Amino acid sequence: MRYISTRGKAPALNFEDVLLAGLASDGGLYVPENLPRFTVEEIASWAGLPYHELAFRIMRPFVTGSIPDADFKKILEETYGVFAHNAVAPLRQLNGNEWVMELFHGPTLAFKDFALQLLGRLLDYVLAKRGERVVIIGATSGDTGSAAIEGCKHCENVDIFILHPHQRVSEVQRRQMTTLFGDNIHNIAIEGNFDDCQEMVKNSFADQSFLKGTRLVAVNSINWARIMAQIVYYFHAALQLGGPARSVSFSVPTGNFGDIFAGYLARNMGLPINQLIVATNRNDILHRFMSGNQYVKETLHATLSPSMDIMVSSNFERLLFDLHGRNGAAIAELMDTFKQGGGFSVEQERWTEARKLFDSLAVSDEATCETIAEVFAQTGEVLDPHTAIGVKAARECRRSLDIPMVVLGTAHPVKFPDAVVKAGVGKALELPAHLTDLLSREEKCTVLPNDLKAVQAFVSQHGNRGKPL
Ligand SMILES: *Cc1c(COP(=O)(O)O)cnc(C)c1O
């Protein structure tokens, strides 16, 4: 499989190189040159497979040429073996024909484990083969950091540095990062906000001289391998609900358009999906595009669903690329306009094409809490605020009651107790068994000023399993 850039100028890469790449050299994002396509009969024959075996069948075409089948199978079995639920991504029924797919049974209790548990293992496999080491520098406002550290903590050939804004992430989220020890794990609290952290990561990719030749790898959702891993659970859910003979719809709490883009790919690979709902919080750039064909940056608002607090959705470029007939020059031009502060609209027929599949809703904090309370009253289930946004959007935007609606349950409610308390749900939430002593564990973290040079100096001092690069 070869991968090409959405902006048309960077060289095509194989899977191994795309795994180790960040942005393409032309500023674009990598996508498969040709998407594999499965027949309905083929998909139907996968019914009842354990999660890791289904994952093997779906992801195999993406890695051919880079990872032999037997090795890939073993990696997938290990990856999904760490999930605390035997079904890995179980479905829970909320209402007639309405389901939540629980994607929070991984080590850090959010769906990001599906991709980052795999990414860590893939990196270690590829790096061992090449005899290379890499450094990861990532910024997090919460969920990504812990999932990335959990995914990479056993990697022999990876040193991971996670920047979070000092005193601006929740205690549970912070402790999920800072209580993991290892000479290749480095938590840095920056005396600044999340944007400052992200800016430092961006600048480190732009000038890597401080790494003295060691390669820098991206773990945010621009990394293709993350998207790839998320395609699997769309098939998994559909197969349990009568697919592919019957089509299924999904409602996806969305920030960077990564998770929902994986659903779009599942459909293009042959899975009958009737409707994909883009569910956002007040940071609604995607909803404004889907409802009114306006892609315009606005100011950032802090909400009760912080993992979706974004101004710009990086993976949206991948959808735009397809909507423009995979014309890289057109995307480069659009993104240039956007960067210069302008927003954009796309031509009417391209927007209409997107709207055949996608609907959207922006959900306020108030409506989020109302939905948590409503679902608790109806079912006794406590939803996390991100998942609640998905449920609200599913109920508002659903096209057909006859088609099963699956809401992606992106996090465990215990990660976001503020929203649950605000919703007036009186049920005490408990941390799962492997995390019960989280609040009393020892923490390790370095506080650094909001200064790029200080951070880069720290990385080069510690980037080789705690020793200088
Ligand atoms: C990251 C995250 C999201 C948003 O996912 P995207 O792929 O960025 O759209 C939603 N919910 C939770 C809990 C998350 O951690």
The ligand as a Gaussian input file, in Angstrom:
#p B3LYP/6-31G(d) Opt

LIG

0 1
 C      -10.254000      12.842000      21.498000
 C      -11.650000      12.709000      21.991000
 C      -12.760000      13.034000      21.191000
 C      -12.616000      13.632000      19.804000
 O      -12.066000      12.758000      18.871000
 P      -11.604000      13.262000      17.424000
 O      -11.002000      12.087000      16.761000
 O      -10.627000      14.363000      17.674000
 O      -12.813000      13.761000      16.728000
 C      -14.029000      12.805000      21.700000
 N      -14.208000      12.306000      22.937000
 C      -13.178000      11.992000      23.745000
 C      -13.444000      11.466000      25.104000
 C      -11.856000      12.167000      23.300000
 O      -10.832000      11.849000      24.116000

